[in-house]
Amino acid sequence: MIKVKIFGLLRMDTGLKELELEAEKVKDLYPQILAQAKLAKPGTRVKAKDIDGCIIMINGVQGKKSSVLCDGDTVMLMSPVCGG
């Protein structure tokens, strides 16, 4: 199992804080997260591109969507912050 922690706007928009999912690569988590978001908050406007735009940390080290995962890994997804 992979522990997924969600931060920032993605957390605010979905209401999701933490999930436990099965995946071989980070990108394999995305459709599962999207499905869970729609279950948790049916009216959510979060799309796959929103998840794809997140900063990825794997066990405290920056990763990417093609990173391979191992059982017990913790993936943190943080939506980028922008301002003006």
C-alpha positions in Angstrom: 0.0 0.0 0.0 1.1 3.6 -0.8 0.1 6.3 1.6 -1.0 9.4 -0.2 -1.1 12.8 1.6 -2.9 15.6 -0.1 -2.1 19.3 0.6 -3.1 22.8 -0.6 -5.9 23.7 -3.0 -6.3 20.0 -4.0 -7.2 19.2 -0.4 -9.5 22.2 -0.1 -11.3 21.3 -3.4 -11.7 17.6 -2.7 -11.9 17.4 1.1 -9.4 14.5 0.9 -6.5 14.5 3.4 -5.0 11.0 3.2 -5.5 7.9 1.2 -4.0 4.4 1.0 -3.8 3.1 -2.5 -2.0 0.5 -4.6 0.2 1.7 -7.5 3.4 0.9 -9.3 4.1 4.5 -10.4 3.0 7.9 -9.1 0.9 8.5 -12.3 -1.0 5.3 -11.5 -2.4 7.1 -8.4 -4.0 9.9 -10.3 -7.2 8.2 -11.6 -7.7 6.6 -8.2 -7.3 10.0 -6.4 -9.8 11.5 -8.9 -12.3 8.7 -8.3 -12.0 9.1 -4.5 -12.4 12.9 -4.8 -15.6 12.4 -6.8 -16.9 10.0 -4.1 -15.9 12.3 -1.2 -17.3 15.5 -2.9 -19.6 14.7 -5.8 -19.7 18.3 -7.0 -15.9 18.7 -7.1 -14.5 20.4 -10.1 -11.0 18.8 -9.7 -9.8 17.3 -13.0 -6.8 15.0 -13.8 -4.8 18.1 -15.0 -5.1 19.6 -11.5 -3.6 16.5 -9.9 -1.0 16.3 -12.7 0.1 19.8 -11.8 1.0 19.0 -8.2 4.4 19.0 -6.7 5.3 15.4 -5.8 7.3 14.3 -2.8 8.1 10.6 -2.2 9.3 9.8 1.3 10.4 13.4 1.7 12.4 13.6 -1.6 11.1 15.3 -4.7 9.7 12.9 -7.3 7.9 12.9 -10.6 4.9 11.2 -12.1 7.0 8.5 -13.6 8.7 7.6 -10.3 8.4 3.9 -9.3 6.8 3.3 -5.9 7.4 0.6 -3.3 5.0 -0.8 -0.8 5.1 1.4 2.3 6.1 4.6 0.4 4.5 7.9 1.3 3.6 10.2 -1.5 2.7 13.9 -0.8 0.9 15.9 -3.5 1.0 19.6 -3.1 -0.9 21.9 -5.4 1.4 24.8 -6.5 0.6 28.2 -5.1 0.5 31.3 -7.2 -0.1 34.9 -6.4 0.1 38.2 -7.9 
